[in-house]
Amino acid sequence: MHADAVLFDVDDTLCRYRRTGDELLAVAFERTGLDPFVTLAEYHDRYPEFVDDSDSVADLRERCFAAIAAEKGRDPEAGRRVARAYADERDHGNVEPTAGLDAALSALDDLPLGVVTNGAPKMQSAKLAGLGLADAFDVVVHAGYDAPAKPSPAPFREALSALDARPERTYHVGDSLSSDVAGARAAGVGAVWLTGEEPAAASDEEPDLEPEPDHAVATLAELPGVLGR
């Protein structure tokens, strides 16, 4: 199928932070003088619990860290202090493009392009600006803010409506099977899974992917080829 429109995820699809979350968390504990009692994995695991009741990423992070601190018998305020130090260190514009991004966008520049991201508007806008892509997309849908979060089909449908694109002639590109591929499938949109590594097809046994993408690419440089561009 040749694409009439293409949608992209942002985090770990269009870009990555130059400073990892683990690096920032270590600095946050150093700044607060506290011994490390929260891991990045714990924070990410608790993140979904607070999405609906938080009015900002900063508030969400503080609530996550406070809850983890309380569960470990620590003062919740200690968790909030670490969360604030983490936020002070994080520059959302300090991102780098993923491999092949420029080549992919150049090859697709005659198509309607959109973004469907679960990130907060201010945060994701800073990332796109940091990439020099503030005006590169015809629509940006902040799922979880403008519409329900991925994998709901709602943000994809909002993007399709803005682009006047048909789902069966549109692809979404993202790194997450559970949100990007599942959400695209639910909206009737083709799904391209960005693996970030060479696919396992070279092995004797292929992995069972659930949900299954239409295509898997190691880098965005491969995207034009699988879309027939």
Sine and cosine of phi, psi and omega as CSV:
sin_phi,cos_phi,sin_psi,cos_psi,sin_omega,cos_omega
0.00,0.00,0.80,-0.61,0.12,-0.99
-0.99,0.12,0.69,-0.73,-0.08,-1.00
-0.99,0.10,0.63,-0.77,0.15,-0.99
-0.99,-0.14,-0.30,0.95,0.02,-1.00
-0.39,-0.92,0.45,-0.89,-0.02,-1.00
-0.71,-0.70,0.71,-0.70,0.06,-1.00
-0.92,-0.39,0.51,-0.86,-0.02,-1.00
-0.76,-0.64,0.59,-0.80,0.30,-0.95
-0.97,0.24,0.22,-0.98,0.02,-1.00
-0.97,-0.25,-0.91,0.42,-0.15,-0.99
-0.93,0.38,0.83,-0.56,-0.02,-1.00
0.90,0.43,0.23,0.97,0.13,-0.99
-0.87,-0.49,-0.87,0.49,0.10,-0.99
-0.99,0.11,-0.54,0.84,-0.11,-0.99
-0.42,-0.91,0.22,-0.98,0.14,-0.99
-0.70,-0.71,0.49,-0.87,0.11,-0.99
-0.91,0.42,0.60,-0.80,0.07,-1.00
-0.95,0.30,-0.47,0.88,0.06,-1.00
-0.93,-0.36,0.82,-0.58,-0.07,-1.00
-0.96,0.28,0.34,-0.94,0.05,-1.00
-0.88,0.48,-0.60,0.80,0.03,-1.00
-0.88,0.47,-0.65,0.76,0.03,-1.00
-0.89,0.45,-0.71,0.71,-0.02,-1.00
-0.91,0.41,-0.63,0.78,-0.01,-1.00
-0.91,0.41,-0.64,0.77,0.04,-1.00
-0.88,0.47,-0.67,0.75,0.03,-1.00
-0.91,0.42,-0.64,0.77,-0.01,-1.00
-0.88,0.47,-0.68,0.73,0.04,-1.00
-0.92,0.38,-0.61,0.79,0.04,-1.00
-0.89,0.45,-0.68,0.73,-0.02,-1.00
-0.91,0.42,-0.59,0.81,-0.04,-1.00
-1.00,0.06,-0.20,0.98,-0.01,-1.00
0.96,0.28,0.30,0.95,-0.01,-1.00
-0.98,-0.21,0.53,-0.85,0.08,-1.00
-0.96,0.26,0.56,-0.83,-0.08,-1.00
-0.88,0.48,0.86,-0.51,0.04,-1.00
-0.79,-0.61,0.06,1.00,0.07,-1.00
-0.77,-0.63,0.73,-0.69,0.12,-0.99
-0.98,-0.21,0.36,-0.93,0.02,-1.00
-0.88,0.47,-0.61,0.79,0.01,-1.00
-0.89,0.46,-0.64,0.77,0.03,-1.00
-0.90,0.44,-0.68,0.74,0.04,-1.00
-0.87,0.50,-0.74,0.67,-0.02,-1.00
-0.90,0.44,-0.59,0.81,0.00,-1.00
-0.92,0.40,-0.57,0.82,-0.04,-1.00
-1.00,0.06,-0.32,0.95,-0.08,-1.00
-0.74,0.68,-0.77,0.64,-0.08,-1.00
-0.87,0.48,-0.42,0.91,-0.05,-1.00
-0.91,0.42,-0.43,0.90,-0.15,-0.99
-0.93,-0.37,0.02,1.00,-0.08,-1.00
-0.86,0.50,-0.73,0.68,-0.12,-0.99
-0.95,0.32,-0.40,0.91,-0.10,-0.99
-0.96,-0.28,0.12,0.99,-0.04,-1.00
-0.94,-0.33,0.62,-0.78,-0.04,-1.00
-0.99,-0.11,-0.01,1.00,0.04,-1.00
-0.29,-0.96,0.27,-0.96,0.06,-1.00
-0.90,0.44,-0.62,0.79,0.00,-1.00
-0.88,0.47,-0.70,0.72,0.02,-1.00
-0.90,0.43,-0.67,0.74,0.01,-1.00
-0.87,0.49,-0.72,0.70,-0.03,-1.00
-0.90,0.44,-0.68,0.74,0.00,-1.00
-0.89,0.46,-0.65,0.76,-0.01,-1.00
-0.92,0.38,-0.63,0.78,0.06,-1.00
-0.87,0.49,-0.78,0.62,-0.06,-1.00
-0.91,0.42,-0.62,0.78,0.02,-1.00
-0.90,0.43,-0.66,0.75,0.01,-1.00
-0.90,0.43,-0.68,0.73,0.01,-1.00
-0.90,0.43,-0.67,0.75,0.02,-1.00
-0.87,0.50,-0.73,0.69,-0.02,-1.00
-0.88,0.48,-0.64,0.77,0.01,-1.00
-0.90,0.43,-0.44,0.90,-0.01,-1.00
-0.99,-0.14,0.27,0.96,0.07,-1.00
0.97,0.25,0.38,0.93,0.00,-1.00
-0.94,-0.33,0.26,-0.97,0.05,-1.00
-0.92,0.39,0.83,-0.56,0.03,-1.00
-0.82,0.57,-0.49,0.87,0.01,-1.00
-0.90,0.44,-0.49,0.87,0.07,-1.00
-0.90,0.44,-0.63,0.78,0.06,-1.00
-0.90,0.43,-0.64,0.76,0.02,-1.00
-0.91,0.42,-0.63,0.78,0.03,-1.00
-0.88,0.48,-0.69,0.73,0.02,-1.00
-0.91,0.42,-0.66,0.75,0.00,-1.00
-0.88,0.47,-0.65,0.76,0.01,-1.00
-0.92,0.38,-0.63,0.78,0.04,-1.00
-0.91,0.41,-0.62,0.78,0.06,-1.00
-0.87,0.49,-0.72,0.69,-0.01,-1.00
-0.89,0.45,-0.61,0.79,0.01,-1.00
-0.89,0.46,-0.51,0.86,-0.04,-1.00
-1.00,0.10,-0.39,0.92,-0.11,-0.99
-0.99,0.12,0.86,-0.51,0.10,-1.00
-0.95,-0.32,0.95,-0.32,-0.09,-1.00
-0.94,0.35,-0.27,0.96,0.06,-1.00
-1.00,0.04,-0.13,0.99,-0.03,-1.00
-1.00,0.01,0.95,0.31,-0.05,-1.00
-0.82,-0.57,0.32,-0.95,0.07,-1.00
-0.82,-0.57,0.55,-0.83,-0.01,-1.00
-0.93,0.36,0.52,-0.85,0.12,-0.99
-0.96,0.29,0.34,-0.94,-0.07,-1.00
-0.85,0.53,0.75,-0.66,0.09,-1.00
1.00,0.09,0.07,1.00,-0.07,-1.00
-0.88,0.48,-0.76,0.65,-0.04,-1.00
-0.87,0.50,-0.68,0.74,0.00,-1.00
-0.90,0.44,-0.65,0.76,-0.02,-1.00
-0.91,0.41,-0.74,0.67,-0.04,-1.00
-0.91,0.40,-0.58,0.82,0.04,-1.00
-0.90,0.44,-0.66,0.75,-0.03,-1.00
-0.96,0.29,-0.36,0.93,-0.07,-1.00
-0.95,-0.32,0.19,0.98,-0.19,-0.98
-0.93,0.36,-0.17,0.99,0.06,-1.00
-1.00,-0.07,0.03,1.00,0.00,-1.00
-0.97,-0.23,0.44,-0.90,0.20,-0.98
-0.89,0.45,0.76,-0.65,-0.04,-1.00
-0.83,-0.56,0.62,-0.79,0.02,-1.00
-0.64,-0.77,0.19,-0.98,0.06,-1.00
-0.83,-0.56,0.71,-0.70,0.16,-0.99
-0.80,-0.60,0.95,-0.31,-0.11,-0.99
-0.77,-0.63,0.54,-0.84,0.06,-1.00
-1.00,0.08,-0.02,1.00,-0.06,-1.00
-0.99,0.16,0.38,-0.93,0.01,-1.00
-0.91,0.42,0.55,-0.84,-0.08,-1.00
-0.81,0.58,-0.76,0.65,-0.04,-1.00
-0.89,0.46,-0.68,0.74,-0.03,-1.00
-0.91,0.41,-0.75,0.67,-0.06,-1.00
-0.95,0.30,-0.53,0.85,0.07,-1.00
-0.89,0.45,-0.62,0.79,0.03,-1.00
-0.90,0.43,-0.61,0.80,0.02,-1.00
-0.92,0.40,-0.72,0.69,0.01,-1.00
-0.89,0.46,-0.64,0.77,0.04,-1.00
-0.91,0.42,-0.64,0.76,0.02,-1.00
-0.89,0.45,-0.46,0.89,0.05,-1.00
-1.00,0.07,-0.13,0.99,-0.10,-0.99
0.97,0.23,0.42,0.91,-0.08,-1.00
-0.88,-0.48,0.42,0.91,-0.06,-1.00
-0.84,0.54,-0.54,0.84,-0.05,-1.00
-0.89,-0.46,0.36,0.93,-0.11,-0.99
-0.99,0.12,-0.29,0.96,-0.12,-0.99
-0.90,-0.44,0.59,-0.81,-0.04,-1.00
-0.97,0.24,-0.38,0.92,0.06,-1.00
-0.45,-0.89,0.60,-0.80,0.12,-0.99
-0.79,-0.62,0.88,-0.47,0.02,-1.00
-0.95,-0.30,0.87,-0.50,0.04,-1.00
-1.00,-0.05,1.00,-0.02,-0.01,-1.00
-0.90,0.44,0.65,-0.76,-0.11,-0.99
1.00,-0.07,-0.19,0.98,0.01,-1.00
-0.77,-0.64,-0.86,0.52,0.05,-1.00
-0.98,0.18,-0.36,0.93,-0.07,-1.00
-0.32,-0.95,0.19,-0.98,0.07,-1.00
-0.84,0.55,0.45,-0.89,-0.06,-1.00
-0.94,0.35,0.50,-0.87,0.18,-0.98
-0.85,0.53,0.62,-0.79,0.29,0.96
-1.00,-0.03,0.32,0.95,0.13,-0.99
-0.84,0.54,0.61,-0.79,0.05,-1.00
-0.96,0.28,-0.22,0.98,-0.12,-0.99
-0.85,0.53,-0.73,0.68,-0.01,-1.00
-0.91,0.41,-0.52,0.86,0.06,-1.00
-0.92,0.38,-0.67,0.74,0.01,-1.00
-0.91,0.41,-0.57,0.82,0.05,-1.00
-0.91,0.42,-0.66,0.75,0.03,-1.00
-0.91,0.41,-0.68,0.74,0.02,-1.00
-0.87,0.50,-0.67,0.74,0.01,-1.00
-0.89,0.45,-0.68,0.73,-0.01,-1.00
-0.91,0.41,-0.54,0.84,-0.01,-1.00
-1.00,0.00,-0.13,0.99,-0.10,-0.99
0.82,0.58,0.72,0.69,-0.07,-1.00
-0.93,-0.38,0.54,-0.84,0.04,-1.00
-1.00,0.05,0.69,-0.72,-0.03,-1.00
-0.86,0.51,-0.61,0.79,-0.04,-1.00
-0.95,0.31,-0.14,0.99,0.04,-1.00
-0.89,-0.45,0.32,0.95,-0.05,-1.00
-0.81,-0.58,0.57,-0.82,0.11,-0.99
-0.87,-0.49,0.55,-0.83,0.16,-0.99
-0.90,-0.43,0.68,-0.73,-0.04,-1.00
-0.91,-0.42,0.81,-0.59,0.01,-1.00
-0.32,-0.95,0.26,-0.97,-0.09,-1.00
-1.00,-0.08,-0.13,0.99,-0.09,-1.00
-0.95,-0.31,0.83,-0.56,0.10,-1.00
-0.92,0.40,-0.64,0.77,-0.13,-0.99
-0.97,0.25,-0.48,0.88,0.01,-1.00
-0.94,-0.35,-0.74,0.67,-0.06,-1.00
-0.96,0.27,-0.81,0.58,-0.03,-1.00
-0.93,0.37,-0.70,0.71,-0.01,-1.00
-0.90,0.44,-0.67,0.74,0.00,-1.00
-0.92,0.40,-0.68,0.73,0.03,-1.00
-0.88,0.48,-0.71,0.70,0.02,-1.00
-0.85,0.53,-0.69,0.72,-0.03,-1.00
-0.90,0.44,-0.48,0.88,-0.01,-1.00
-1.00,-0.02,0.02,1.00,-0.02,-1.00
0.97,0.23,0.33,0.94,-0.03,-1.00
-0.99,-0.16,0.59,-0.81,0.09,-1.00
-0.90,0.44,0.55,-0.83,-0.09,-1.00
-0.86,-0.51,0.81,-0.59,0.12,-0.99
-0.92,-0.40,0.88,-0.47,-0.02,-1.00
-1.00,-0.03,0.86,-0.51,0.07,-1.00
-1.00,0.01,0.96,-0.29,-0.11,-0.99
-0.99,0.15,-0.45,0.89,-0.06,-1.00
0.97,0.24,0.07,1.00,0.01,-1.00
-0.41,-0.91,0.23,-0.97,0.01,-1.00
-0.89,0.46,0.71,-0.71,0.00,-1.00
-0.87,0.50,0.38,-0.92,-0.06,-1.00
-0.99,0.14,0.21,0.98,-0.06,-1.00
-0.89,0.45,-0.38,0.93,-0.01,-1.00
-0.95,0.32,-0.30,0.96,0.00,-1.00
-0.99,0.17,0.19,-0.98,-0.03,-1.00
-0.94,0.35,-0.49,0.87,-0.04,-1.00
-0.86,-0.50,0.79,-0.61,0.05,-1.00
-0.99,0.14,0.64,-0.77,0.03,-1.00
-0.95,0.32,0.49,-0.87,0.10,-0.99
-1.00,0.08,0.91,-0.41,-0.04,-1.00
-0.99,-0.13,0.73,-0.68,0.01,-1.00
-0.65,-0.76,0.89,-0.46,-0.10,0.99
-0.95,0.30,0.33,-0.94,-0.08,-1.00
-1.00,0.00,0.81,-0.59,0.04,-1.00
-0.97,0.23,0.31,-0.95,0.11,-0.99
-0.95,0.31,-0.59,0.81,0.01,-1.00
-0.61,-0.79,0.44,-0.90,0.14,-0.99
-0.79,-0.61,0.75,-0.67,0.01,-1.00
-0.78,-0.63,0.56,-0.83,0.02,-1.00
-0.98,0.19,-0.60,0.80,0.03,-1.00
-0.65,-0.76,0.28,-0.96,0.01,-1.00
-0.92,0.39,-0.30,0.95,0.05,-1.00
-0.87,0.49,-0.42,0.91,0.00,-1.00
-0.99,0.14,-0.24,0.97,-0.13,-0.99
-0.87,0.50,-0.75,0.66,-0.01,-1.00
-0.83,0.56,-0.60,0.80,-0.02,-1.00
-0.90,0.44,-0.70,0.71,-0.04,-1.00
-0.96,0.27,-0.31,0.95,0.05,-1.00
-1.00,-0.08,0.11,0.99,0.06,-1.00
0.95,0.30,0.49,0.87,-0.01,-1.00
-0.99,-0.15,0.00,0.00,0.00,0.00
